Amino acid sequence: MDNLLASLADWRGELLARVRGLILDAVDGIEETWKWMGSPVWEKDGIIAVGNAHKQKVKLTFPRGAQLPDPCGVFNNGFGGKSWRAIDLHEGAALDTAAFQELVRQAAALNADSR
């Protein structure tokens, strides 16, 4: 992950580093892995979220996001799908860190309940 962050010498690297820290701090024991040609994946009892740095945004996809309550409206993409939801963060976008970390905790709990 450090190599990816170093290769993104702009706002995307800074944002992805910040989000990475929030995810790792949200739940003890989250593992960071790499899948699908270099995408960071955060897992605990299954995938919690996948990160991607695109040209105009940082995208965080929660494969089981449709099953998670999101009263603060953190998800802003993927509403047409039956399983995944995503958060697209553009340069300068604000992120409700408490609500985001709650989504991470809920995703981890959903994975644990499905074991």
N, CA, C and O atoms as CSV, one atom per row, in Angstrom:
chain,resi,resn,atom,element,x,y,z
A,1,MET,N,N,0.830,-1.195,0.000
A,1,MET,CA,C,0.000,0.000,0.000
A,1,MET,C,C,0.867,1.248,0.000
A,1,MET,O,O,0.527,2.247,-0.635
A,2,ASP,N,N,1.969,1.194,0.701
A,2,ASP,CA,C,2.840,2.362,0.759
A,2,ASP,C,C,3.354,2.750,-0.627
A,2,ASP,O,O,3.492,3.934,-0.933
A,3,ASN,N,N,3.638,1.739,-1.470
A,3,ASN,CA,C,4.097,2.032,-2.832
A,3,ASN,C,C,3.010,2.719,-3.644
A,3,ASN,O,O,3.295,3.652,-4.394
A,4,LEU,N,N,1.775,2.272,-3.503
A,4,LEU,CA,C,0.668,2.915,-4.209
A,4,LEU,C,C,0.526,4.359,-3.760
A,4,LEU,O,O,0.388,5.258,-4.589
A,5,LEU,N,N,0.560,4.583,-2.467
A,5,LEU,CA,C,0.421,5.942,-1.951
A,5,LEU,C,C,1.548,6.840,-2.445
A,5,LEU,O,O,1.319,8.003,-2.778
A,6,ALA,N,N,2.750,6.308,-2.492
A,6,ALA,CA,C,3.893,7.084,-2.973
A,6,ALA,C,C,3.755,7.415,-4.452
A,6,ALA,O,O,4.218,8.464,-4.901
A,7,SER,N,N,3.114,6.517,-5.217
A,7,SER,CA,C,2.946,6.766,-6.651
A,7,SER,C,C,1.866,7.802,-6.934
A,7,SER,O,O,1.811,8.356,-8.032
A,8,LEU,N,N,1.020,8.064,-5.966
A,8,LEU,CA,C,-0.048,9.054,-6.112
A,8,LEU,C,C,0.369,10.323,-5.387
A,8,LEU,O,O,-0.046,10.565,-4.253
A,9,ALA,N,N,1.173,11.113,-6.032
A,9,ALA,CA,C,1.743,12.303,-5.384
A,9,ALA,C,C,0.813,13.499,-5.503
A,9,ALA,O,O,1.265,14.620,-5.737
A,10,ASP,N,N,-0.464,13.272,-5.344
A,10,ASP,CA,C,-1.434,14.359,-5.404
A,10,ASP,C,C,-2.505,14.125,-4.343
A,10,ASP,O,O,-2.301,13.326,-3.429
A,11,TRP,N,N,-3.605,14.787,-4.447
A,11,TRP,CA,C,-4.676,14.706,-3.455
A,11,TRP,C,C,-5.207,13.285,-3.296
A,11,TRP,O,O,-5.672,12.924,-2.215
A,12,ARG,N,N,-5.148,12.467,-4.357
A,12,ARG,CA,C,-5.669,11.099,-4.270
A,12,ARG,C,C,-4.846,10.259,-3.296
A,12,ARG,O,O,-5.405,9.478,-2.526
A,13,GLY,N,N,-3.529,10.413,-3.323
A,13,GLY,CA,C,-2.677,9.679,-2.392
A,13,GLY,C,C,-2.928,10.096,-0.954
A,13,GLY,O,O,-2.998,9.257,-0.057
A,14,GLU,N,N,-3.064,11.401,-0.743
A,14,GLU,CA,C,-3.350,11.905,0.601
A,14,GLU,C,C,-4.698,11.396,1.107
A,14,GLU,O,O,-4.821,10.988,2.261
A,15,LEU,N,N,-5.698,11.423,0.241
A,15,LEU,CA,C,-7.035,10.985,0.634
A,15,LEU,C,C,-7.065,9.482,0.886
A,15,LEU,O,O,-7.658,9.028,1.864
A,16,LEU,N,N,-6.436,8.716,0.017
A,16,LEU,CA,C,-6.405,7.270,0.205
A,16,LEU,C,C,-5.662,6.902,1.488
A,16,LEU,O,O,-6.063,5.965,2.180
A,17,ALA,N,N,-4.603,7.610,1.814
A,17,ALA,CA,C,-3.874,7.366,3.058
A,17,ALA,C,C,-4.756,7.672,4.263
A,17,ALA,O,O,-4.748,6.939,5.252
A,18,ARG,N,N,-5.507,8.750,4.171
A,18,ARG,CA,C,-6.401,9.127,5.267
A,18,ARG,C,C,-7.496,8.076,5.469
A,18,ARG,O,O,-7.778,7.665,6.594
A,19,VAL,N,N,-8.100,7.653,4.371
A,19,VAL,CA,C,-9.160,6.655,4.438
A,19,VAL,C,C,-8.610,5.323,4.959
A,19,VAL,O,O,-9.256,4.640,5.752
A,20,ARG,N,N,-7.426,4.974,4.508
A,20,ARG,CA,C,-6.774,3.753,4.980
A,20,ARG,C,C,-6.648,3.777,6.505
A,20,ARG,O,O,-6.973,2.793,7.170
A,21,GLY,N,N,-6.185,4.876,7.049
A,21,GLY,CA,C,-6.053,5.004,8.491
A,21,GLY,C,C,-7.382,4.882,9.208
A,21,GLY,O,O,-7.465,4.243,10.257
A,22,LEU,N,N,-8.428,5.488,8.653
A,22,LEU,CA,C,-9.757,5.400,9.263
A,22,LEU,C,C,-10.253,3.963,9.281
A,22,LEU,O,O,-10.838,3.513,10.266
A,23,ILE,N,N,-10.017,3.242,8.186
A,23,ILE,CA,C,-10.460,1.852,8.109
A,23,ILE,C,C,-9.705,0.993,9.124
A,23,ILE,O,O,-10.311,0.227,9.873
A,24,LEU,N,N,-8.398,1.127,9.141
A,24,LEU,CA,C,-7.588,0.307,10.049
A,24,LEU,C,C,-7.858,0.616,11.512
A,24,LEU,O,O,-7.723,-0.260,12.366
A,25,ASP,N,N,-8.241,1.860,11.810
A,25,ASP,CA,C,-8.559,2.242,13.190
A,25,ASP,C,C,-9.976,1.868,13.608
A,25,ASP,O,O,-10.275,1.833,14.802
A,26,ALA,N,N,-10.850,1.588,12.648
A,26,ALA,CA,C,-12.260,1.348,12.960
A,26,ALA,C,C,-12.489,0.015,13.658
A,26,ALA,O,O,-13.326,-0.085,14.555
A,27,VAL,N,N,-11.744,-1.013,13.246
A,27,VAL,CA,C,-11.965,-2.363,13.764
A,27,VAL,C,C,-10.614,-3.046,13.966
A,27,VAL,O,O,-9.769,-3.038,13.071
A,28,ASP,N,N,-10.418,-3.630,15.130
A,28,ASP,CA,C,-9.184,-4.386,15.372
A,28,ASP,C,C,-9.123,-5.597,14.454
A,28,ASP,O,O,-10.133,-6.262,14.224
A,29,GLY,N,N,-7.950,-5.878,13.936
A,29,GLY,CA,C,-7.734,-7.098,13.176
A,29,GLY,C,C,-8.054,-7.023,11.699
A,29,GLY,O,O,-8.033,-8.048,11.017
A,30,ILE,N,N,-8.350,-5.834,11.181
A,30,ILE,CA,C,-8.575,-5.716,9.740
A,30,ILE,C,C,-7.252,-5.955,9.030
A,30,ILE,O,O,-6.216,-5.419,9.422
A,31,GLU,N,N,-7.303,-6.764,7.986
A,31,GLU,CA,C,-6.117,-7.052,7.188
A,31,GLU,C,C,-6.196,-6.296,5.867
A,31,GLU,O,O,-7.260,-6.165,5.262
A,32,GLU,N,N,-5.052,-5.811,5.447
A,32,GLU,CA,C,-4.950,-5.114,4.170
A,32,GLU,C,C,-4.290,-6.060,3.175
A,32,GLU,O,O,-3.169,-6.518,3.394
A,33,THR,N,N,-4.982,-6.347,2.090
A,33,THR,CA,C,-4.463,-7.242,1.075
A,33,THR,C,C,-4.534,-6.542,-0.281
A,33,THR,O,O,-5.004,-5.409,-0.386
A,34,TRP,N,N,-4.061,-7.231,-1.305
A,34,TRP,CA,C,-4.078,-6.706,-2.676
A,34,TRP,C,C,-4.779,-7.704,-3.568
A,34,TRP,O,O,-4.510,-8.903,-3.504
A,35,LYS,N,N,-5.670,-7.215,-4.391
A,35,LYS,CA,C,-6.381,-8.076,-5.335
A,35,LYS,C,C,-6.604,-7.292,-6.620
A,35,LYS,O,O,-6.403,-6.079,-6.672
A,36,TRP,N,N,-7.012,-7.992,-7.623
A,36,TRP,CA,C,-7.470,-7.394,-8.875
A,36,TRP,C,C,-6.518,-6.340,-9.427
A,36,TRP,O,O,-6.885,-5.175,-9.582
A,37,MET,N,N,-5.314,-6.756,-9.717
A,37,MET,CA,C,-4.313,-5.905,-10.352
A,37,MET,C,C,-3.937,-4.691,-9.517
A,37,MET,O,O,-3.771,-3.592,-10.047
A,38,GLY,N,N,-3.805,-4.888,-8.214
A,38,GLY,CA,C,-3.268,-3.840,-7.369
A,38,GLY,C,C,-4.249,-2.979,-6.605
A,38,GLY,O,O,-3.903,-1.867,-6.205
A,39,SER,N,N,-5.450,-3.455,-6.391
A,39,SER,CA,C,-6.409,-2.691,-5.583
A,39,SER,C,C,-6.231,-3.054,-4.117
A,39,SER,O,O,-6.185,-4.235,-3.774
A,40,PRO,N,N,-6.131,-2.052,-3.247
A,40,PRO,CA,C,-6.093,-2.368,-1.825
A,40,PRO,C,C,-7.463,-2.870,-1.370
A,40,PRO,O,O,-8.506,-2.320,-1.724
A,41,VAL,N,N,-7.416,-3.926,-0.578
A,41,VAL,CA,C,-8.646,-4.540,-0.076
A,41,VAL,C,C,-8.499,-4.685,1.430
A,41,VAL,O,O,-7.475,-5.157,1.924
A,42,TRP,N,N,-9.522,-4.280,2.143
A,42,TRP,CA,C,-9.520,-4.402,3.595
A,42,TRP,C,C,-10.502,-5.504,3.959
A,42,TRP,O,O,-11.660,-5.497,3.544
A,43,GLU,N,N,-9.996,-6.468,4.759
A,43,GLU,CA,C,-10.776,-7.663,5.048
A,43,GLU,C,C,-10.772,-8.012,6.532
A,43,GLU,O,O,-9.796,-7.787,7.247
A,44,LYS,N,N,-11.879,-8.559,6.959
A,44,LYS,CA,C,-11.999,-9.231,8.254
A,44,LYS,C,C,-13.204,-10.149,8.129
A,44,LYS,O,O,-14.341,-9.687,8.026
A,45,ASP,N,N,-12.952,-11.434,8.138
A,45,ASP,CA,C,-14.001,-12.434,7.916
A,45,ASP,C,C,-14.661,-12.261,6.553
A,45,ASP,O,O,-15.809,-12.663,6.366
A,46,GLY,N,N,-13.966,-11.682,5.629
A,46,GLY,CA,C,-14.471,-11.385,4.289
A,46,GLY,C,C,-14.112,-9.953,3.927
A,46,GLY,O,O,-13.570,-9.211,4.746
A,47,ILE,N,N,-14.412,-9.581,2.718
A,47,ILE,CA,C,-14.059,-8.239,2.249
A,47,ILE,C,C,-14.978,-7.195,2.877
A,47,ILE,O,O,-16.201,-7.337,2.880
A,48,ILE,N,N,-14.362,-6.155,3.403
A,48,ILE,CA,C,-15.095,-5.017,3.939
A,48,ILE,C,C,-15.208,-3.944,2.860
A,48,ILE,O,O,-16.300,-3.457,2.566
A,49,ALA,N,N,-14.057,-3.577,2.268
A,49,ALA,CA,C,-14.048,-2.514,1.262
A,49,ALA,C,C,-12.866,-2.698,0.319
A,49,ALA,O,O,-11.851,-3.300,0.669
A,50,VAL,N,N,-13.027,-2.165,-0.881
A,50,VAL,CA,C,-11.987,-2.154,-1.902
A,50,VAL,C,C,-11.743,-0.700,-2.271
A,50,VAL,O,O,-12.693,0.059,-2.467
A,51,GLY,N,N,-10.483,-0.307,-2.368
A,51,GLY,CA,C,-10.148,1.066,-2.723
A,51,GLY,C,C,-9.563,1.151,-4.120
A,51,GLY,O,O,-8.834,0.261,-4.559
A,52,ASN,N,N,-9.886,2.222,-4.806
A,52,ASN,CA,C,-9.312,2.481,-6.126
A,52,ASN,C,C,-9.112,3.977,-6.297
A,52,ASN,O,O,-9.985,4.778,-5.963
A,53,ALA,N,N,-7.954,4.337,-6.820
A,53,ALA,CA,C,-7.682,5.735,-7.152
A,53,ALA,C,C,-7.866,5.898,-8.648
A,53,ALA,O,O,-7.085,5.371,-9.440
A,54,HIS,N,N,-8.887,6.621,-9.025
A,54,HIS,CA,C,-9.151,6.927,-10.422
A,54,HIS,C,C,-8.627,8.327,-10.717
A,54,HIS,O,O,-8.187,9.034,-9.811
A,55,LYS,N,N,-8.675,8.717,-11.958
A,55,LYS,CA,C,-8.134,10.023,-12.353
A,55,LYS,C,C,-8.830,11.175,-11.618
A,55,LYS,O,O,-8.177,12.130,-11.196
A,56,GLN,N,N,-10.137,11.084,-11.469
A,56,GLN,CA,C,-10.901,12.183,-10.887
A,56,GLN,C,C,-11.490,11.896,-9.501
A,56,GLN,O,O,-12.170,12.746,-8.926
A,57,LYS,N,N,-11.225,10.690,-8.962
A,57,LYS,CA,C,-11.838,10.348,-7.670
A,57,LYS,C,C,-11.104,9.198,-7.016
A,57,LYS,O,O,-10.337,8.474,-7.650
A,58,VAL,N,N,-11.360,9.054,-5.735
A,58,VAL,CA,C,-11.001,7.858,-4.981
A,58,VAL,C,C,-12.319,7.147,-4.714
A,58,VAL,O,O,-13.262,7.744,-4.194
A,59,LYS,N,N,-12.378,5.865,-5.074
A,59,LYS,CA,C,-13.604,5.081,-4.930
A,59,LYS,C,C,-13.388,4.004,-3.875
A,59,LYS,O,O,-12.392,3.281,-3.899
A,60,LEU,N,N,-14.328,3.911,-2.960
A,60,LEU,CA,C,-14.333,2.879,-1.928
A,60,LEU,C,C,-15.602,2.062,-2.112
A,60,LEU,O,O,-16.710,2.568,-1.935
A,61,THR,N,N,-15.432,0.806,-2.467
A,61,THR,CA,C,-16.575,-0.056,-2.739
A,61,THR,C,C,-16.737,-1.052,-1.607
A,61,THR,O,O,-15.786,-1.727,-1.215
A,62,PHE,N,N,-17.939,-1.134,-1.093
A,62,PHE,CA,C,-18.311,-2.095,-0.060
A,62,PHE,C,C,-19.149,-3.167,-0.752
A,62,PHE,O,O,-20.295,-2.904,-1.114
A,63,PRO,N,N,-18.602,-4.375,-0.944
A,63,PRO,CA,C,-19.320,-5.406,-1.690
A,63,PRO,C,C,-20.696,-5.764,-1.131
A,63,PRO,O,O,-21.582,-6.164,-1.886
A,64,ARG,N,N,-20.883,-5.625,0.169
A,64,ARG,CA,C,-22.174,-5.938,0.786
A,64,ARG,C,C,-22.855,-4.669,1.318
A,64,ARG,O,O,-23.671,-4.729,2.238
A,65,GLY,N,N,-22.513,-3.541,0.732
A,65,GLY,CA,C,-23.001,-2.260,1.216
A,65,GLY,C,C,-24.506,-2.091,1.209
A,65,GLY,O,O,-25.045,-1.356,2.036
A,66,ALA,N,N,-25.201,-2.760,0.288
A,66,ALA,CA,C,-26.661,-2.641,0.233
A,66,ALA,C,C,-27.319,-3.206,1.489
A,66,ALA,O,O,-28.471,-2.889,1.785
A,67,GLN,N,N,-26.592,-4.041,2.225
A,67,GLN,CA,C,-27.132,-4.631,3.443
A,67,GLN,C,C,-26.831,-3.799,4.692
A,67,GLN,O,O,-27.228,-4.162,5.799
A,68,LEU,N,N,-26.128,-2.686,4.504
A,68,LEU,CA,C,-25.716,-1.869,5.648
A,68,LEU,C,C,-26.616,-0.645,5.792
A,68,LEU,O,O,-26.904,0.026,4.801
A,69,PRO,N,N,-27.062,-0.348,7.009
A,69,PRO,CA,C,-27.796,0.903,7.212
A,69,PRO,C,C,-26.838,2.078,7.028
A,69,PRO,O,O,-25.692,2.028,7.475
A,70,ASP,N,N,-27.303,3.113,6.379
A,70,ASP,CA,C,-26.478,4.297,6.121
A,70,ASP,C,C,-27.298,5.558,6.402
A,70,ASP,O,O,-27.599,6.323,5.486
A,71,PRO,N,N,-27.661,5.773,7.677
A,71,PRO,CA,C,-28.535,6.902,8.000
A,71,PRO,C,C,-27.916,8.271,7.705
A,71,PRO,O,O,-28.642,9.251,7.538
A,72,CYS,N,N,-26.590,8.347,7.639
A,72,CYS,CA,C,-25.927,9.626,7.378
A,72,CYS,C,C,-25.686,9.863,5.886
A,72,CYS,O,O,-25.193,10.924,5.502
A,73,GLY,N,N,-26.026,8.894,5.049
A,73,GLY,CA,C,-25.897,9.066,3.608
A,73,GLY,C,C,-24.464,9.133,3.116
A,73,GLY,O,O,-24.149,9.935,2.237
A,74,VAL,N,N,-23.591,8.303,3.668
A,74,VAL,CA,C,-22.189,8.283,3.257
A,74,VAL,C,C,-22.055,7.684,1.859
A,74,VAL,O,O,-21.276,8.181,1.045
A,75,PHE,N,N,-22.808,6.623,1.576
A,75,PHE,CA,C,-22.764,6.035,0.239
A,75,PHE,C,C,-23.346,7.025,-0.768
A,75,PHE,O,O,-24.364,7.667,-0.510
A,76,ASN,N,N,-22.682,7.136,-1.920
A,76,ASN,CA,C,-23.184,8.038,-2.951
A,76,ASN,C,C,-23.142,7.412,-4.347
A,76,ASN,O,O,-23.282,8.112,-5.349
A,77,ASN,N,N,-22.945,6.075,-4.408
A,77,ASN,CA,C,-22.903,5.399,-5.694
A,77,ASN,C,C,-23.307,3.936,-5.495
A,77,ASN,O,O,-23.157,3.378,-4.408
A,78,GLY,N,N,-23.819,3.332,-6.564
A,78,GLY,CA,C,-24.172,1.922,-6.545
A,78,GLY,C,C,-25.579,1.622,-6.094
A,78,GLY,O,O,-25.879,0.485,-5.731
A,79,PHE,N,N,-26.441,2.598,-6.106
A,79,PHE,CA,C,-27.789,2.383,-5.593
A,79,PHE,C,C,-28.643,1.498,-6.485
A,79,PHE,O,O,-29.678,0.997,-6.047
A,80,GLY,N,N,-28.226,1.297,-7.728
A,80,GLY,CA,C,-28.984,0.440,-8.633
A,80,GLY,C,C,-28.678,-1.030,-8.450
A,80,GLY,O,O,-29.410,-1.883,-8.953
A,81,GLY,N,N,-27.604,-1.342,-7.736
A,81,GLY,CA,C,-27.217,-2.738,-7.539
A,81,GLY,C,C,-27.882,-3.353,-6.329
A,81,GLY,O,O,-28.379,-2.654,-5.447
A,82,LYS,N,N,-27.883,-4.668,-6.304
A,82,LYS,CA,C,-28.525,-5.384,-5.205
A,82,LYS,C,C,-27.580,-5.689,-4.057
A,82,LYS,O,O,-28.030,-6.072,-2.977
A,83,SER,N,N,-26.263,-5.526,-4.269
A,83,SER,CA,C,-25.347,-5.898,-3.190
A,83,SER,C,C,-24.359,-4.798,-2.834
A,83,SER,O,O,-24.227,-4.466,-1.656
A,84,TRP,N,N,-23.671,-4.227,-3.792
A,84,TRP,CA,C,-22.601,-3.289,-3.470
A,84,TRP,C,C,-23.101,-1.851,-3.380
A,84,TRP,O,O,-24.118,-1.474,-3.963
A,85,ARG,N,N,-22.343,-1.077,-2.630
A,85,ARG,CA,C,-22.512,0.375,-2.553
A,85,ARG,C,C,-21.110,0.962,-2.547
A,85,ARG,O,O,-20.150,0.288,-2.172
A,86,ALA,N,N,-20.992,2.210,-2.957
A,86,ALA,CA,C,-19.671,2.828,-3.020
A,86,ALA,C,C,-19.728,4.259,-2.512
A,86,ALA,O,O,-20.783,4.885,-2.409
A,87,ILE,N,N,-18.536,4.736,-2.203
A,87,ILE,CA,C,-18.338,6.135,-1.833
A,87,ILE,C,C,-17.329,6.687,-2.831
A,87,ILE,O,O,-16.179,6.250,-2.864
A,88,ASP,N,N,-17.755,7.636,-3.635
A,88,ASP,CA,C,-16.870,8.311,-4.575
A,88,ASP,C,C,-16.455,9.637,-3.947
A,88,ASP,O,O,-17.293,10.487,-3.644
A,89,LEU,N,N,-15.171,9.794,-3.760
A,89,LEU,CA,C,-14.631,11.004,-3.141
A,89,LEU,C,C,-13.825,11.774,-4.179
A,89,LEU,O,O,-12.828,11.277,-4.703
A,90,HIS,N,N,-14.260,12.968,-4.464
A,90,HIS,CA,C,-13.582,13.836,-5.416
A,90,HIS,C,C,-12.690,14.810,-4.655
A,90,HIS,O,O,-12.816,14.964,-3.440
A,91,GLU,N,N,-11.808,15.452,-5.368
A,91,GLU,CA,C,-10.879,16.390,-4.733
A,91,GLU,C,C,-11.647,17.423,-3.916
A,91,GLU,O,O,-12.584,18.051,-4.409
A,92,GLY,N,N,-11.238,17.587,-2.665
A,92,GLY,CA,C,-11.860,18.552,-1.773
A,92,GLY,C,C,-13.141,18.072,-1.103
A,92,GLY,O,O,-13.745,18.813,-0.328
A,93,ALA,N,N,-13.563,16.843,-1.390
A,93,ALA,CA,C,-14.800,16.322,-0.809
A,93,ALA,C,C,-14.656,16.124,0.696
A,93,ALA,O,O,-13.599,15.735,1.193
A,94,ALA,N,N,-15.729,16.398,1.395
A,94,ALA,CA,C,-15.764,16.162,2.839
A,94,ALA,C,C,-16.230,14.730,3.090
A,94,ALA,O,O,-17.046,14.195,2.340
A,95,LEU,N,N,-15.713,14.121,4.135
A,95,LEU,CA,C,-16.126,12.778,4.530
A,95,LEU,C,C,-16.474,12.813,6.007
A,95,LEU,O,O,-15.672,13.234,6.840
A,96,ASP,N,N,-17.677,12.368,6.316
A,96,ASP,CA,C,-18.100,12.252,7.716
A,96,ASP,C,C,-17.353,11.052,8.289
A,96,ASP,O,O,-17.770,9.909,8.100
A,97,THR,N,N,-16.255,11.311,8.985
A,97,THR,CA,C,-15.375,10.224,9.419
A,97,THR,C,C,-16.062,9.290,10.410
A,97,THR,O,O,-15.862,8.076,10.350
A,98,ALA,N,N,-16.859,9.828,11.309
A,98,ALA,CA,C,-17.548,8.968,12.279
A,98,ALA,C,C,-18.532,8.038,11.573
A,98,ALA,O,O,-18.591,6.847,11.876
A,99,ALA,N,N,-19.298,8.581,10.637
A,99,ALA,CA,C,-20.265,7.761,9.899
A,99,ALA,C,C,-19.552,6.752,9.010
A,99,ALA,O,O,-20.016,5.622,8.863
A,100,PHE,N,N,-18.434,7.145,8.419
A,100,PHE,CA,C,-17.656,6.231,7.591
A,100,PHE,C,C,-17.123,5.071,8.422
A,100,PHE,O,O,-17.233,3.914,8.016
A,101,GLN,N,N,-16.553,5.370,9.573
A,101,GLN,CA,C,-16.030,4.300,10.425
A,101,GLN,C,C,-17.151,3.397,10.933
A,101,GLN,O,O,-16.935,2.204,11.142
A,102,GLU,N,N,-18.328,3.944,11.131
A,102,GLU,CA,C,-19.468,3.114,11.535
A,102,GLU,C,C,-19.835,2.147,10.408
A,102,GLU,O,O,-20.172,0.994,10.679
A,103,LEU,N,N,-19.777,2.593,9.150
A,103,LEU,CA,C,-20.025,1.680,8.028
A,103,LEU,C,C,-18.998,0.551,8.014
A,103,LEU,O,O,-19.343,-0.606,7.774
A,104,VAL,N,N,-17.749,0.886,8.269
A,104,VAL,CA,C,-16.691,-0.131,8.321
A,104,VAL,C,C,-16.987,-1.136,9.437
A,104,VAL,O,O,-16.866,-2.344,9.230
A,105,ARG,N,N,-17.368,-0.650,10.601
A,105,ARG,CA,C,-17.694,-1.541,11.724
A,105,ARG,C,C,-18.902,-2.432,11.385
A,105,ARG,O,O,-18.904,-3.624,11.692
A,106,GLN,N,N,-19.906,-1.852,10.762
A,106,GLN,CA,C,-21.096,-2.623,10.390
A,106,GLN,C,C,-20.753,-3.690,9.347
A,106,GLN,O,O,-21.263,-4.810,9.409
A,107,ALA,N,N,-19.887,-3.338,8.390
A,107,ALA,CA,C,-19.473,-4.308,7.362
A,107,ALA,C,C,-18.708,-5.465,8.004
A,107,ALA,O,O,-18.904,-6.621,7.629
A,108,ALA,N,N,-17.850,-5.163,8.956
A,108,ALA,CA,C,-17.103,-6.212,9.658
A,108,ALA,C,C,-18.056,-7.102,10.467
A,108,ALA,O,O,-17.895,-8.322,10.494
A,109,ALA,N,N,-19.034,-6.497,11.115
A,109,ALA,CA,C,-19.998,-7.267,11.897
A,109,ALA,C,C,-20.857,-8.155,10.996
A,109,ALA,O,O,-21.162,-9.294,11.349
A,110,LEU,N,N,-21.245,-7.633,9.839
A,110,LEU,CA,C,-22.026,-8.424,8.878
A,110,LEU,C,C,-21.213,-9.626,8.405
A,110,LEU,O,O,-21.742,-10.733,8.306
A,111,ASN,N,N,-19.945,-9.416,8.117
A,111,ASN,CA,C,-19.081,-10.538,7.720
A,111,ASN,C,C,-18.973,-11.570,8.836
A,111,ASN,O,O,-19.051,-12.772,8.581
A,112,ALA,N,N,-18.794,-11.112,10.064
A,112,ALA,CA,C,-18.655,-12.031,11.197
A,112,ALA,C,C,-19.953,-12.832,11.399
A,112,ALA,O,O,-19.913,-14.026,11.693
A,113,ASP,N,N,-21.093,-12.163,11.238
A,113,ASP,CA,C,-22.393,-12.834,11.411
A,113,ASP,C,C,-22.637,-13.874,10.317
A,113,ASP,O,O,-23.415,-14.808,10.510
A,114,SER,N,N,-21.975,-13.715,9.171
A,114,SER,CA,C,-22.198,-14.615,8.034
A,114,SER,C,C,-21.292,-15.827,8.049
A,114,SER,O,O,-21.413,-16.699,7.189
A,115,ARG,N,N,-20.391,-15.897,9.006
A,115,ARG,CA,C,-19.444,-17.024,9.082
A,115,ARG,C,C,-20.101,-18.284,9.510
A,115,ARG,O,O,-19.441,-19.317,9.622
